Amino acid sequence: MTIANEVARRRTFAIISHPDAGKTTLTEKLLLFAGAIQIAGSVKARKASRHASSDWMEIEKQRGISVASSVMQMEYRDCVINLLDTPGHQDFSEDTYRVLTAVDAALMVLDAANGVEPQTIRLLQVCRARNTPIITFVNKFDREVQEPLDLLSEIESHLGMDTAPLSWPVGMGRSFGGVFDLRRNRMRVFKAGQERRGGDDEMIDGLDNPVIAERFGDAFAKASEEIELIQEASPAFDRQAFLEGRQTPVFFGSAINNFGVQEVLDALVDFAPPPGPREALQRQVQPEESKFSGVVFKVQANMDPAHRDRVAFVRVSSGRFERGMRLKVARTGKEIRPNNVVSFLSQRRELVDEAYAGDVIGIPNHGVLHLGDVLTEGEALQFTGLPFFAPELFQAVEVKDPLRIKQLRTGLTQLGEEGAIQVFRPEAAGGALLLGAVGQLQFEVVAHRLKTEYGVDARMMPSRYNMARWITADDPKELRKFMQANAANIAYDVVDAVAFLAGSPAQLRVAQELYPAIQFHAMREHG
Ligand code: G4P
């Protein structure tokens, strides 16, 4: 098969949802329907119990299982589907944002009782900013939930995009009769149960079929009225509008009962786009180019503290990856020749022989690869768009035993490179290192990991800062002037980008007013 053919059959997506909406359940069912796993329960079993342990232990567990389950590849209908997991805990949303830069589409799962929830909104903003096409699955219709019409208008107002329902629920909860497939004009009758694969589902043709009307009574009468209404009022599904992120196709179902899952899998194959071109600073890179290129969008420390090796997750942007090929790290010019690169076929780590645009490969390394690094066959490319968000919480960090200061620095550098936390080095001499986080739990996880992985007892102390903005200026002289005048508030991050740290929004505002030549950025893009 040519590279272009391989690219055309790739679909790479992530599921976004608020915790508990059913992401794990749906992931498992998608794998089951694609034949990538045999028994329901195997993904679920990996999800550590939410309730039994403290939150950060939970995150540790997630980290442990996440190398194996963070990318799942499956084949379905001649397509190779890559499903990228997004960390569940909200304090790790920064990591999630970066995962979203590596996908070509997103599947949004909503709990039909709760509609669009806060965490989904944040993730959606990232998708919207990138115009990522979104497929929507409204889950849990086997329960008493919100009215489908209300759910659609809620989605529309939060997403700022049109909805195009492709199926419609008949009843809900106890009276849930099934979903009406609006494209094929037939009803899939609901049957509870976890083991079915959908092949034996009962289908009844025709919206005007008296058999349906009689069997599902009021629920159907209501559904057919609603269907009439939406067919008049809302635009039909328009693939172009979907691809441009202006319209989302909506499906209804019940993941736990394997119901409505097939439609979602088919929609991914039929509607979701294959990998497209990627913007680099130098030029646009086409996925079917013969030369390999890829970006590190995630770095995961291994669980084995004795080895301290890390896996860099690389999304292939172009060309063909072959085991043993020489690759150049664009940032450093270093050559690597990774032999034990892993792919993630149906959740087993397997050695990869070849990979194409849209695929994700895992490269074990000892710190050679950082977040945002670009790998090529020699060309100096820098891709844009990997976001780092300005931290909202700060703590100063010191080591209890001064003899271990070196270990502290090594540990923090590595955790910083992994994206677990942001580390700022103050300009002022003698200042303690500052840790910046988006969520409070990141500090606890870092303290725990410093101890277990680097043997460092770190002391976290309150910091007088709670905002950071990366600063740039068109005129370097202006930047220097600003840095001198505000030396006590200047710090450098892991890649030596300069940031202004403020104690309050007011302080930031004052600085902005006094120095109009300086640009303050809440987000830094790698590159
Ligand atoms: P998450 O990954 O998004 O956090 O959600 P997860 O799949 O773990 O699902 C959250 C809860 O919702 C689980 O219940 C799951 O069984 C349930 N669930 C998922 N899909 C459906 C559905 O279609 N209908 C109904 N009624 N429930 C659904 P739990 O009690 O938290 O866990 P468990 O005891 O079932 O494992």
Boltz pocket constraint, residues with backbone or C-beta under 6 A from the ligand:
constraints:
  - pocket:
      binder: B
      contacts: [[A, 17], [A, 18], [A, 19], [A, 20], [A, 21], [A, 22], [A, 23], [A, 24], [A, 25], [A, 26], [A, 139], [A, 140], [A, 141], [A, 142], [A, 143], [A, 253], [A, 254], [A, 255], [A, 256], [A, 257]]
      max_distance: 6.0
